[in-house]
Amino acid sequence: MAGFRSLSPGLRALQPEAFGADPSGERMARIRRSPHFANGVFQNPGGEARTRPSGSPLDLAKAFFDKDTRPRRAPSGTVPVHPTTLADLARPPATGLRLTWMGHSSVLAEIDGHRVLFDPVWGERCSPLPFAGPKRLHPAPLPLAALGPVDVVVISHDHYDHLDLPTVKALAGTDTLFAVPLGVGAHLEHWGVSADRLRELDWHEATRIGGLTLTATPARHFCGRGLRNSQHTLWASWSVAGDEHRIFHSGDTGYFDGFKDIGAEHGPFDATMIQIGAYSDMWPDIHMTPEEGLRAHLDLQRGSPGGVLLPIHWGTFNLALHAWAEPGEWTKDAAEEAGQAVAFPRPGEPFEPGGKLPAEPWWREISHPIAHPWRRPRGAEGVAETSRGDLDLAGER
């Protein structure tokens, strides 16, 4: 497999190509034929989802830059990135399945002899601007080139914290394949990925790559990279099935009943990678709280604790108003009450869901004190009763 091309310093300069390209031609015709496309835009499962924050832009800016709450939205010390080496990843997983969380939603999954890289973001900022926008709170655990060959890169949607121009430019110099939601291929072709390396899927469509079956499954979110949000690119979660193992990556999504259908058709899963960060009362339809993420995992497992939950979409970028460590703490509490196994690796720490799980709450040594407003008496279902209304913008009572 061809080697990775190093990230070019020139990409640090603002380039219009960061906005990508709108679908056109046969790609656009295929989008219009999709059963999930109506009235000129892709539609969410479960009805219309609010994709813009409630309240005025001024209210959001005041909350986000509040000098009293802002420090808690970042670690108070250095994030303990695991010193991942090529040797760590060169040894085949003893159980046939190994996951390495690279931070945020980026995960390297080694499954039944194949290597899948989800939502790889190695850039310094998830932004089209080199001098503004959310900046990494910890470095990438290892250089992209040190990953070695990757069979397929899976993209959940085209937001900057999931589809990263510098990373795609580096991957364009390899012969790896890309599995992407319908319409997202327009960006990749614009950035130098040839059409024959794209597997572009609508929800419920599947592709076979080597010994893996990858299926684009529904999610409740939205899309867009430019100033004009055309809603012509789809967002998706993903099921990946090998000969012996099954895994699931949620991408970004609000909670919806469709997780039960995904679990019934494609589950149960040996491991799920579930978005549990960047939630807010201001955008409740498009991101899950940790309690909702746990509920989604249980739905995917057909209603019972099982498999391993790997929390993603937290710890790397400051994208919401909750305390930096809150997603980890809330997930840990909710999972313990439900009897659900959860892995809490440091960024870059490989683990096998079928082996010993990393369970130390490593974030506690470098986080500001936080309240625990989600802690409530156990409900009839045995999961802590929680509502979004219990949290204010600072994640306090």
QUICOR-V956964 format. One line per field, one symbol per residue. ss: DSSP state (h for helix, s for strand, l for the rest). burial: + if it has 16 or more other C-alpha atoms within 10 Angstrom, else -. A space follows every 50 residues. Layout:
# QUICOR-V956964
ss = ???
burial = ???
This chain:
# QUICOR-V956964
ss = llllllllhhhhlllhhhhlllllhhhhhhhhhlllssllssllllllll llllllhhhhhhhhlllllhhhhllllllllllllhhhhhllllllssss sssllssssssllsssssllllllslllllllllsllllllllhhhhlll lsssllllllllllhhhhhhhlllllssssslllhhhhhhllllhhhsss sllllssssllsssssslllllllllllllllllllsssssllllssssl lllllllhhhhhhhhhllllssssslllllhhhllllllhhhhhhhhhhh lllllllssssslllllllllllllhhhhhhhhhhhhhlllsslllllls sllllllllllhhhhhlllllllllllslllllslllhhhlllllll
burial = ---+--+----+-----++++++---++--++---++---++++----+- +--------+--++----++-+++++--+-++-+----+---+--+++++ ++++++++++++-+++++++++++++++-+--++++++++++-+--+-++ ++++++++++++++++++++++-++++++++++++++++-+-+---++++ +++--+-----+-++++++++++++-----++++++++++++--++++++ ++++++-+++-++--+++++++++++++++++++++++++++++++++++ ++--+++++++++++++++++++++++++++++++--+-+++++++++++ ++++--++---++--+++-+--++--------++-+----+-+++--
